[in-house]
Structures are given as structure tokens and as C-alpha cells.
């Protein structure tokens, strides 16, 4: 629904915040209503149905948005995370708000709706006027009818009215923005003592018994997974029939059956000279732009090349070298530019053309008419298409033959050669290696690992755009790297751990002897006290890796006091122990506040309004009667 489009700049967690408010009353203590006819209903809100079609549309919109903006996310994960419940909660919230608007007599008039539609930039022409054709085209691309879109927009406008009315009394302390700025931008000066672990490295020893004990307790870290060496034949349709074996007659037949594949839109190769000018420019700017364009025209008439003038006039990013724009098809640029470009003959330059970007002089260099390309020009591509089609027809036959030979233990190389293919050998690979090198799916890798040495896999394995016929040549069972092979690494690790433990113990003893407050210069020098660059809230102590606990302590402990614990950190000298204290608190810069005061105040105001609105929504929920009728649809059970 519109809620997901409207909040597209927010994280998924923020988007579901309102849904969480009413999650409990939707999904707990709700009975089953199978004894009534609710076949097309998902839920009832105060007796008003939320229809299955409405829920499906909202779910698909939310699903599509989340998959598009979160690479790696899967539909299965969204189901496990109860996206359906979040979507239903959003629909219930919208229904409650619209019901409250009806109760209060609040409406959206046709005039308000028309004005809102007319202000949408996507529905305007290059002069900022409402364009009915653009309106129809954009909605068609979104697979929406005007009636559906206008209903959704009216509901959104109505919800906005309710929000404005409910949050009008929200009050914000005028000083809160400043308090928040002072808190966020507060800085602290820190003194510290660093005890590097390397100071103790020569003093620690690791016995063979200690190394062996660590190895015995961490054998999983040294596991070598099972491996197999596989002989295989990769089968692809395009390799079963070669394009050069396709006759002209077969290629022409494929061409005739797939003419739409060769359909080419009308296009022009164009360049332009642009004098930028905003659509709402005043008369003075308009006159200046016209003058600049006239000067460019004069240079062209004097004999300068179009490319030279374009490079001199065009602003950065307006086009390629010489004003080149490349090939343009209809619908790919603004209407005014498109109309002028497609009306020109090759080699001609347009009169000044006004677009939302400014004034253009357009040069059309080449022009190709739309239509289906001639067979003679695309015969090579037609041969490839016919070869792939014929190869696809032979695919199952070839696979069956190869699998049969494989089961009968015939040499794979000879079987492959009969079909114009080649056999290959993988070398020893584990599960991940099989998936990466051969492209097989997890279940295919498991099948190969499960087969014994010298045994075939009795079916073809999917591997991307190929099918593999495979035989396991040899196997290596899972094992563990021997202690002797990994001993050196274990000793290094345990030595580093012991050295760090000694550094921490030394630092703890030093901390126990320190007094709060300033140190005498001689004592500070003896202890090796250093002054760190100023630390900002949320930042880290310079030269040391981020440590949230350390940063939190720096901004919560009393200035002048040593922090009560020693921290294990890593810095330029490697791992070690850190003792530190806040020397002083530095207030933020007043000038910095002025630049963000308005934004901070608006943020605080919006937080208060959202809190008031959340309470309002909860009050509606507390009084509402909500019945979930089709929980299987919501939770995507058996779908």
C-alpha cells in the first residue's frame, strides 16, 4: 500500500513500528471463524472487512519493495519474519483511521483530490501542467487504474488530515533542540596509559602439553571436510548443435517464427548544445539563455563544427564529448526534445528547443526507421537461435544417452565425444568447492559427496545453465589436520594470549595505585601518560580499534576520574591494555548549532507528533473489535 511507498527511505524496522503497536490484539485471543463464509475476507475491523485482494496487493507491494532494497533477502525469510502480519497490521491501522475520519465527518473533496494529482511531478508536462496522457501512462506502468490510484490517494490525504488534527496539540520545549545538540556534540579530552602486550612477549612460554590440550579442545577448527574428484560432462543446448551447421532455410524459418525478436524501434543518433535554464526561470534569466543560444548559433553559421561549439557551451555532464547523446528511442527523453529530434533529417540542426532542462540545439547524425530487421542482416543471430532451439530439442536425448553410458561405466570422454562434447575432471573439491567450480546446487554437491569412488550419479545435476553427467573417481573422507602441522600457529596464538593477560594484569596493578585528579608532570611522564585527540560521542579513541564499552564509559564516567576497569584494545603497537580517564569535558561549538538548529527542532517536533499519534492509534485499537479470519493467508501457509 501507499504506506510502503511513502516510507521507502526508512529501514524495515522503522516501517513496521506502528504495526507493532497493534500486533498483540490482532494475533492473540482471536477465534476461528470457519463456520461462517469468509472465503474472500482476511480480517474484520469493527465489522468492516479487509478483503483478500486488498491484502494480497499490499503484501506484494511490500514484498517487492523489500526484496528490491535488500539484496540477498528471500521470500522465505520474509515469511519467517511474519511480513504478512506486518502488512495486515498496517491495513488494520489504515482502516481504523478511515473509520475515525468517517465518524468525525472528515472527508477529502474532489477539488482537493484533483489538486493533489495535479501537483504530482510525474503527471506533469515539461511546462509543469497536468498531462492526462502522462497520468494514464504512469498508472499503467504501475498496473493501477485511475480509480484505484485515486482511492488510495484520497485515503492517504484523509490519513494526513487526521494526523494533522491529532498532532496539533503536541508541544515541544523550545530548549530541547539545544539540549539534544549539546548532548550529541559533546566532546571529551582523554588521558591514557597503554601497556602493549609485546612488552611481555619474550617472557611467556607455551609448553607442548598446553598446545596439545588446546588442539584437543579445538579440533573442529582444523577439520578437513570430505572431498571428491569428479569426472563430468557439461551439457548445454548451444553445444549440442553448432550455429554453423544450421542451413539458411532453417535459419530463415526460425527468423520468421521469431520476427518480434528482431524488431527494432525507430531511433536517432543525436548530439546537442544545451544552455541550462530552470522551468520556472524569470524573464531576465530567460532572455540571457536565449542570448547565449543565439551566440552558439552564430558560431555554427560562421563555420565552427557542432562538436567544438558543444564542448565550449555545454555544462559538465550535459552530454559526451562533442555534445554526443548516442542513440535515442522514443519515450527515453522529454517530449519536446523527442519531438524535435525525430522530426529532423540526418545531418540537420534544429531551431532552439525548450525543455525542462533549458534550451537545446539538436544535431541528428543518423536515423534508423522502426520495424523488423532484414533477414540478411541478422542471419548469424538467426542461426544461433535455431541452433539453440534444435539443441534444446536434443538435450533430453543426449542426457539420457550419457547417463546410460555413465551407469554402464563406459568412458565418459568417449560418450561425450559422440555428442560433440568434452569430458573434464574437477580435482579434489569439498562441498563449497563443488558448488563454486562446477556450479551445482547444494543438493547436487551432496549427491556427489554421497557417491562412492568409481560410482556414477544416476541423474543429471543442474549447474547454472548446464546439466552435468558425473562420476566420482576418488574420495577423501573428512579428517583433521595433524597436530604437528598446526602446532606452530597454536603456540603463536597461546603466546599472544598469555602476553595480553600479563599486560592486563600489569595495567590493573598500575590502575590500583592511581589517584583521581591531575597527576604531577614527573609522575605522568614516569607512567607514560599520553593525551589522546579529542573524542566525539559515538567515536573512538584515536589510534585504537572501536570499542563501544570504552566509548560509553568515556562519556558516562566522572571527568577527572580514572575509568574503573582496564580495557583490552588493539592499537598501532598491537594488542594491549588501556587505562584512561576523562581529563575534561569540551562543550560543542555554538556556531555549529546555528546550522542545524532548524533541522533538530523539526526532528524533535516530529518525534512528539509521532508519539501523540501512536497513542491515538493505540486508543483506536483498544476500543476496536478485530477478527482475523484467514490467518493462513496472512502467514503464507501452504502458499
KAZIWO-V565363 format. One record per backbone hydrogen bond with DSSP energy under -0.5 kcal/mol. NH is the residue of the N-H (numbers start at 0). CO is the residue of the C=O. E is the energy in kcal/mol with one decimal. If there is no record, write none. Layout:
# KAZIWO-V565363
NH & CO & E
NH & CO & E
This chain:
# KAZIWO-V565363
3 & 0 & -1.2
4 & 0 & -1.1
5 & 1 & -3.2
6 & 2 & -1.3
7 & 4 & -1.4
9 & 6 & -2.2
14 & 10 & -2.1
15 & 11 & -1.4
16 & 13 & -1.5
19 & 15 & -1.9
20 & 16 & -1.0
21 & 17 & -0.9
21 & 18 & -0.6
22 & 19 & -1.0
23 & 19 & -0.5
25 & 21 & -1.1
26 & 22 & -2.0
27 & 23 & -1.3
35 & 32 & -1.9
37 & 35 & -1.3
40 & 37 & -1.9
41 & 49 & -3.1
42 & 49 & -1.1
43 & 626 & -2.6
44 & 47 & -3.2
45 & 43 & -0.6
45 & 624 & -3.3
47 & 44 & -1.9
49 & 42 & -2.8
50 & 48 & -0.6
51 & 39 & -2.2
54 & 50 & -2.3
55 & 51 & -3.0
56 & 52 & -2.4
57 & 53 & -2.1
58 & 54 & -2.9
59 & 55 & -2.8
60 & 56 & -2.1
61 & 57 & -2.4
62 & 58 & -3.1
63 & 59 & -2.9
64 & 60 & -2.2
65 & 61 & -2.4
66 & 62 & -2.5
67 & 63 & -2.0
68 & 64 & -2.0
69 & 65 & -1.1
72 & 69 & -2.2
77 & 73 & -1.8
78 & 74 & -2.0
79 & 75 & -2.4
80 & 76 & -2.2
81 & 78 & -1.7
82 & 77 & -2.4
85 & 81 & -1.7
86 & 82 & -2.7
87 & 83 & -2.5
88 & 84 & -2.7
89 & 85 & -2.0
90 & 86 & -2.2
91 & 87 & -2.8
92 & 88 & -2.6
93 & 89 & -2.4
94 & 90 & -2.5
95 & 91 & -2.7
96 & 92 & -2.3
97 & 93 & -2.6
98 & 94 & -2.5
99 & 95 & -2.2
100 & 96 & -2.2
101 & 97 & -2.2
102 & 98 & -2.4
103 & 99 & -2.2
104 & 100 & -0.6
104 & 101 & -0.9
105 & 100 & -2.7
108 & 106 & -0.5
112 & 108 & -2.2
113 & 109 & -2.7
114 & 110 & -2.6
115 & 111 & -2.2
116 & 112 & -2.4
117 & 113 & -2.5
118 & 114 & -1.2
119 & 116 & -1.4
122 & 119 & -1.6
123 & 120 & -1.7
124 & 128 & -2.8
127 & 124 & -2.0
130 & 122 & -3.5
131 & 129 & -0.6
134 & 130 & -2.3
135 & 131 & -2.4
136 & 132 & -2.6
137 & 133 & -2.9
138 & 134 & -2.0
139 & 135 & -2.0
140 & 136 & -2.0
141 & 137 & -1.3
142 & 139 & -1.3
143 & 138 & -2.7
148 & 144 & -2.7
149 & 145 & -2.9
150 & 146 & -2.0
151 & 147 & -2.2
152 & 148 & -2.9
153 & 149 & -2.5
154 & 150 & -2.2
155 & 151 & -2.2
156 & 152 & -2.8
157 & 153 & -2.4
158 & 154 & -2.5
159 & 155 & -2.1
160 & 156 & -2.0
161 & 157 & -2.2
162 & 158 & -2.6
163 & 159 & -2.4
164 & 160 & -2.4
165 & 161 & -2.9
166 & 162 & -2.4
167 & 163 & -0.7
169 & 166 & -1.6
175 & 172 & -1.9
176 & 172 & -0.5
178 & 174 & -2.4
179 & 175 & -2.7
180 & 176 & -2.3
181 & 177 & -2.8
182 & 178 & -2.1
183 & 179 & -2.8
184 & 180 & -2.8
185 & 181 & -0.5
185 & 182 & -0.6
186 & 585 & -2.3
187 & 534 & -2.3
188 & 583 & -2.6
190 & 580 & -2.1
191 & 529 & -2.7
192 & 578 & -3.1
194 & 192 & -0.5
194 & 576 & -3.1
195 & 193 & -0.7
196 & 574 & -2.5
197 & 574 & -0.5
198 & 195 & -1.2
199 & 196 & -2.1
200 & 197 & -0.9
202 & 199 & -1.2
203 & 199 & -0.7
203 & 200 & -0.7
210 & 206 & -2.2
211 & 207 & -2.7
212 & 208 & -2.4
213 & 209 & -2.3
214 & 210 & -2.4
215 & 211 & -2.7
216 & 212 & -1.6
217 & 213 & -0.7
217 & 214 & -1.0
218 & 215 & -0.6
220 & 217 & -1.6
221 & 218 & -1.7
222 & 219 & -1.2
223 & 478 & -3.9
224 & 222 & -0.6
226 & 475 & -2.7
227 & 428 & -2.1
228 & 473 & -2.6
229 & 227 & -0.5
229 & 426 & -0.5
230 & 470 & -3.0
231 & 423 & -2.6
232 & 468 & -2.0
233 & 421 & -0.6
234 & 232 & -0.5
234 & 466 & -3.0
235 & 233 & -0.5
238 & 235 & -1.5
239 & 235 & -0.8
239 & 236 & -1.0
240 & 236 & -1.1
244 & 241 & -1.8
245 & 242 & -1.6
250 & 246 & -2.4
251 & 247 & -2.7
252 & 248 & -2.3
253 & 249 & -2.2
254 & 250 & -2.3
255 & 251 & -2.7
256 & 252 & -1.8
257 & 253 & -1.1
257 & 254 & -0.6
258 & 255 & -0.8
260 & 257 & -1.6
261 & 258 & -1.6
262 & 259 & -1.2
263 & 370 & -3.2
266 & 367 & -2.2
267 & 327 & -2.1
268 & 365 & -2.3
269 & 267 & -0.7
269 & 325 & -2.0
270 & 362 & -2.3
271 & 322 & -2.1
272 & 360 & -2.2
274 & 358 & -2.7
275 & 273 & -0.6
276 & 356 & -1.9
280 & 277 & -1.5
285 & 281 & -2.2
286 & 282 & -2.4
287 & 283 & -2.2
288 & 284 & -2.3
289 & 285 & -2.2
290 & 286 & -2.0
291 & 287 & -2.1
292 & 288 & -2.3
293 & 289 & -2.4
294 & 290 & -1.9
295 & 291 & -1.7
296 & 292 & -2.3
297 & 293 & -2.2
298 & 294 & -1.7
299 & 295 & -1.8
300 & 296 & -2.5
301 & 297 & -1.5
302 & 299 & -1.5
303 & 298 & -2.0
308 & 304 & -2.1
309 & 305 & -2.7
310 & 306 & -2.3
311 & 307 & -1.4
312 & 308 & -2.1
313 & 309 & -2.8
317 & 314 & -2.0
319 & 323 & -2.9
322 & 319 & -1.9
323 & 320 & -1.2
324 & 269 & -2.7
325 & 269 & -0.8
327 & 267 & -3.0
329 & 265 & -0.8
331 & 328 & -1.6
337 & 333 & -2.6
338 & 334 & -3.0
339 & 335 & -1.8
340 & 336 & -2.7
341 & 337 & -2.5
342 & 338 & -0.8
343 & 339 & -0.7
343 & 340 & -0.9
346 & 363 & -3.9
347 & 344 & -1.9
349 & 361 & -2.6
352 & 359 & -2.2
354 & 357 & -2.6
357 & 354 & -1.2
358 & 274 & -2.4
359 & 352 & -2.5
360 & 272 & -1.8
362 & 270 & -2.9
363 & 347 & -1.9
363 & 361 & -0.5
364 & 268 & -3.3
364 & 362 & -0.6
365 & 268 & -1.2
367 & 266 & -2.8
370 & 263 & -2.2
372 & 261 & -2.1
376 & 373 & -0.9
377 & 373 & -0.9
377 & 374 & -1.0
378 & 374 & -0.5
381 & 377 & -2.6
382 & 378 & -2.4
383 & 379 & -1.9
384 & 380 & -2.4
385 & 381 & -2.7
386 & 382 & -2.7
387 & 383 & -2.5
388 & 384 & -2.3
389 & 385 & -2.8
390 & 386 & -2.6
391 & 387 & -2.4
392 & 388 & -1.8
393 & 389 & -1.4
394 & 390 & -0.7
394 & 391 & -0.6
395 & 391 & -0.6
397 & 393 & -2.7
398 & 394 & -2.8
399 & 395 & -2.7
400 & 396 & -2.2
401 & 397 & -2.5
402 & 398 & -3.0
403 & 399 & -2.4
404 & 400 & -2.3
405 & 401 & -2.4
406 & 402 & -2.6
407 & 403 & -2.0
408 & 405 & -1.4
409 & 404 & -2.8
414 & 410 & -1.9
415 & 411 & -2.8
416 & 412 & -2.0
417 & 413 & -1.5
418 & 414 & -0.6
418 & 415 & -1.3
419 & 416 & -1.9
420 & 415 & -2.8
423 & 231 & -2.6
425 & 229 & -2.8
428 & 227 & -2.0
433 & 429 & -2.7
434 & 430 & -1.9
435 & 431 & -2.3
436 & 432 & -3.2
437 & 433 & -1.6
438 & 433 & -0.6
438 & 434 & -0.5
439 & 433 & -0.9
440 & 461 & -0.9
443 & 440 & -0.5
444 & 440 & -2.3
445 & 441 & -2.3
446 & 442 & -1.8
447 & 443 & -1.9
448 & 444 & -2.2
449 & 445 & -1.8
450 & 446 & -1.1
453 & 471 & -2.7
454 & 451 & -1.9
456 & 469 & -2.4
457 & 455 & -0.6
460 & 467 & -2.5
462 & 465 & -2.6
463 & 438 & -0.5
465 & 462 & -1.5
466 & 234 & -1.6
467 & 460 & -2.8
468 & 232 & -2.0
469 & 467 & -0.6
470 & 230 & -2.7
471 & 454 & -2.6
472 & 228 & -3.0
472 & 470 & -0.6
473 & 228 & -1.2
475 & 226 & -3.0
478 & 223 & -2.6
480 & 221 & -2.6
484 & 481 & -0.8
485 & 481 & -1.1
485 & 482 & -0.6
486 & 482 & -1.5
489 & 485 & -2.0
490 & 486 & -2.7
491 & 487 & -2.1
492 & 488 & -2.1
493 & 489 & -2.8
494 & 490 & -2.5
495 & 491 & -2.2
496 & 492 & -2.2
497 & 493 & -2.5
498 & 494 & -2.6
499 & 495 & -2.3
500 & 496 & -2.3
501 & 497 & -2.3
502 & 498 & -2.2
503 & 499 & -2.6
504 & 500 & -2.3
505 & 501 & -2.6
506 & 502 & -2.6
507 & 503 & -2.4
508 & 504 & -2.0
509 & 505 & -2.0
510 & 506 & -2.8
511 & 507 & -1.9
512 & 508 & -0.9
512 & 509 & -0.9
513 & 510 & -1.3
516 & 559 & -2.5
523 & 519 & -2.8
524 & 520 & -2.2
525 & 521 & -2.2
526 & 522 & -2.2
527 & 523 & -0.8
528 & 523 & -2.7
529 & 191 & -2.9
531 & 189 & -2.9
531 & 529 & -0.6
534 & 187 & -2.8
536 & 185 & -1.2
538 & 535 & -2.8
543 & 540 & -2.1
544 & 569 & -2.3
550 & 546 & -2.5
551 & 547 & -2.6
552 & 548 & -2.1
553 & 549 & -2.3
554 & 550 & -1.5
555 & 552 & -1.1
556 & 552 & -2.8
559 & 581 & -4.3
560 & 557 & -1.8
562 & 579 & -3.1
566 & 577 & -2.2
568 & 566 & -0.7
568 & 575 & -2.2
570 & 573 & -2.1
573 & 570 & -2.3
575 & 568 & -2.2
576 & 194 & -2.7
577 & 566 & -2.4
578 & 192 & -2.7
580 & 190 & -2.3
581 & 560 & -1.0
582 & 188 & -2.5
582 & 580 & -0.8
583 & 188 & -1.2
585 & 186 & -3.2
586 & 584 & -0.6
592 & 588 & -1.1
593 & 589 & -1.4
594 & 590 & -1.0
595 & 591 & -0.7
595 & 592 & -1.1
596 & 592 & -1.6
599 & 595 & -2.8
600 & 596 & -2.6
601 & 597 & -2.3
602 & 598 & -2.2
603 & 599 & -2.6
604 & 600 & -2.5
605 & 601 & -2.7
606 & 602 & -2.1
607 & 603 & -2.1
608 & 604 & -2.5
609 & 605 & -3.0
610 & 606 & -2.2
611 & 607 & -2.4
612 & 608 & -2.7
613 & 609 & -2.5
614 & 610 & -1.9
615 & 611 & -2.0
616 & 612 & -2.8
617 & 613 & -2.4
618 & 614 & -2.2
619 & 615 & -2.0
620 & 616 & -2.4
621 & 617 & -2.7
622 & 618 & -1.2
623 & 619 & -0.8
623 & 620 & -0.6
625 & 623 & -0.6
626 & 43 & -2.6
627 & 625 & -0.5
628 & 41 & -2.4
628 & 626 & -0.7
629 & 41 & -1.9
633 & 629 & -1.5
634 & 630 & -2.7
635 & 632 & -0.7
636 & 631 & -2.7
638 & 635 & -1.1
